[in-house]
Amino acid sequence: MARRGDELRRHILFTAKDVFLELGFERASMDTVATRAATSKRSLYAHFESKDKLFVAVVELVSELYLDRLGTPDGYAEDPPEAVVLYCGRFLQMLLWETALRACRLFIAEAERLPDAAARYHEAIFATPQERLAAFLTERTRVTPSDGGAIAEQLIGRTIYPGLVRALLGVEPLKADSPDAATIAQDVDLAPIRAAVAALLPGRAPASA
């Protein structure tokens, strides 16, 4: 049965995501997306009236998928500091996935031309995870909201951004396969993250340290 309505729109988005990641924005065409999605250009344009709007929708899709996979710190461990360690580890693990890193490079490349899309990507991939961490710290470690925000910012700065910069510059090894939350400890060096948590949450060392 042919796809219609929301199902077709979703199918087009997943197809477009793959096309943009493979070819980049400039080389990707609406013709290519329509062909790979096995739909007509008329149907494609009925859902997305331009390549720019399709690209922005792909940013929304990637953001949605990323945040669903990352989740919130309380889903990682009962012990709050250990939950923070594993959450930061998962955050870094996902950014060091080849597909995610390619998406990051793509959206950075188009940031000047499509600033709203870049802002949405930053909000989902970086700002929202930091806000989730800050909220968890405030609720579960009894720091003040301002301290929770400051600690979350420092933790992300110390444990995530250095590895991301190395990956963007091609000097950090990437994972080809979709990262599994069950293998965080195998994929990421958690020792520096534990050290950062211990330094920023004195008296609350991770249970697994």
Disulfide bonds with the S-S distance in Angstrom:
none
